[in-house]
């Protein structure tokens, strides 16, 4: 793996030199965009809006408009603006991981210590595990300051980039109708939840859509017909919620037996 960020974790007066690696990768198929007429690849170009000519990457700069004029910023300018933040993850406080709503989580990264930071890395990892806490801090990635949670995961520390409060949209425009739930309906729904409750094991779940799509592609490449799995839709003749809950419970029981 190739590191995408190098710097350090500032933990009180302790400084831990580290590298960050992306912890995730996409499982979706890499589909190409083609011209329908001759199946030529579609390319996107960076074009000067005045001349219409393509601009090479090395000739592209970043700018911010101030008073009608652009102020051009270089990579060095971003570093000079706040050299500490671009190279340091500052731990501000320690929190319970479950206190952070899942909607705030964005991307995850593996943290690897540099050779001279091994002992301090292990200390932070083990002390977080013992306290059952996560470290909340800030750092700059790709010219943007981000919030992050640092937490132990097996033998390593992971960094979870999280969204600021202002990045979460308000729910006031989401319309949820009011409904009166009877105690019997609540009891039945709770029972259904209990019957479907199990220990979390992510390995049980696979990206079956991409797998099925690949089978379809292979079949089509060989000129064969691919029989799609039948779509099973449970049609309920009754609009009664209790009847639907009872049917759901009986379905779970049949699967278990």
C-alpha positions, 0 to 999 in steps of 0.5 A: 500500500502507498501512504497518502499522508505523513505526519504525527499524532500530538498526544499531550507532550507525546509526539508519534510520527505516523503514516496514513493508508486508506483502509477501504477500496471499492468493490464495484466493477470498473465500467468504462464509458463508451460511444454507442456508435463505435464503442470508443472510450469517452475521455474528459478534458480540462479545457480553457473556457476562453480558448477551448484548448486542453490545459495540461495538469502542470499548467493548472493552478488553484485560485480564490476570487477576492474582489473580482480578482483571483489570488493564486495558491500553491501547495507551499502556500497551503503548508505555510498557512498552517504548517502545524495543522498540515503535519500534525493530528492534534488530539483535543479530547477523548470520547466514547465512540458510541456517542458519535452518531454514525451519520458523522463517519466518512472515511477510514484510514490505517495508522502505521507508526514510523520506526522511532514512534513504535513504543508511543504508538503501542502506548496510545493503542493499548491505553485507548483499548483499556479506557474504551475510548477514542481520541477526537482530533483535527488534521488537514488532508487535501487542503481541508481541515477535518475532524477525526476519531482515532481508535484501536482495531485489533493490533493497529490504530485506525483513523476515522474521518468524521463530518462537522455538525454544519456538514449534516443537513437538517431533518426539518424538511423530512416529513414523517407522519404521526401514527398511533402504535398499539402495545400489541403491535409494539410487542410483536415488532420487538419479538421480530427484532429479537428473533432476527438479532445475532452477533455482528459478523461482517464476513457473512455479507458479500457484495453479491450484486457485483458478483452477479453482474460479473456472471452476466457479463461473462455469459454475455461475452460468450454469447450465452443467455443469462437467466436472472434470479427471480425477484421474490416480492411478498405481496400482502393482501391485508393492510393490517400491520398486525397480520404482516408482523405475524406473517413475518414471525412465522417466516422467521420460524420456518427459516430457523427450523 
